[in-house]
Amino acid sequence: MMSGPTKTMGAITFAALVLTTAYTVALGSSGWLWFGWVVLGVATIGMAAADSGEAHAPPRRHGRPKPQP
């Protein structure tokens, strides 16, 4: 399950793709825009991978459990 910030980053990445495509259709291709979108996409994939890794991590224990009386 993706966290809120990761979902937001995914929405921003999708919006950037739409805007970059619209710019390319209207005014011609810009390599820097596509490069920026690829960097944003890789960062989004990294965030999603980090979120999925946290979901499967075992819970951490702090200290030794106290004996029951």
C-alpha positions in Angstrom: 0.0 0.0 0.0 1.4 3.4 -0.9 1.5 6.2 1.6 0.0 9.6 1.1 3.3 11.3 0.1 4.0 8.6 -2.5 0.5 8.9 -4.0 1.0 12.6 -4.2 4.4 12.1 -5.9 2.7 9.7 -8.4 0.0 12.3 -9.2 2.6 15.0 -9.7 4.7 12.7 -12.0 1.6 11.9 -14.0 0.7 15.6 -14.3 4.2 16.4 -15.4 4.0 13.7 -18.1 0.8 15.2 -19.4 2.2 18.7 -19.4 5.5 17.6 -21.0 3.6 15.8 -23.8 1.3 18.8 -24.4 4.4 21.1 -24.6 6.0 18.7 -27.1 2.9 18.6 -29.2 2.3 22.3 -29.2 5.9 23.7 -29.3 8.2 20.9 -30.2 10.3 18.6 -28.2 12.5 19.8 -25.3 15.2 17.4 -24.2 15.5 19.0 -20.8 11.8 18.6 -20.1 11.9 14.9 -20.9 15.1 14.5 -18.9 13.4 16.2 -15.9 10.4 14.0 -16.3 12.5 10.9 -16.3 14.4 12.0 -13.2 11.0 12.7 -11.5 9.8 9.3 -12.6 12.8 7.5 -11.2 12.4 9.3 -7.9 8.7 8.3 -7.8 9.6 4.6 -8.4 12.2 4.9 -5.7 9.7 6.2 -3.2 7.2 3.4 -4.1 9.9 0.8 -3.7 10.8 2.2 -0.3 7.2 2.2 0.8 6.8 -1.4 -0.3 9.9 -2.4 1.6 8.6 -0.9 4.8 5.4 -2.8 4.6 7.2 -6.2 4.8 9.7 -5.3 7.4 9.3 -7.1 10.7 8.4 -4.9 13.7 11.4 -3.8 15.7 11.8 -4.7 19.4 13.2 -2.2 21.8 15.0 -3.9 24.6 14.2 -7.3 26.2 10.7 -8.2 27.1 9.9 -8.0 30.8 9.0 -11.2 32.6 5.4 -11.7 33.6 4.7 -11.9 37.4 
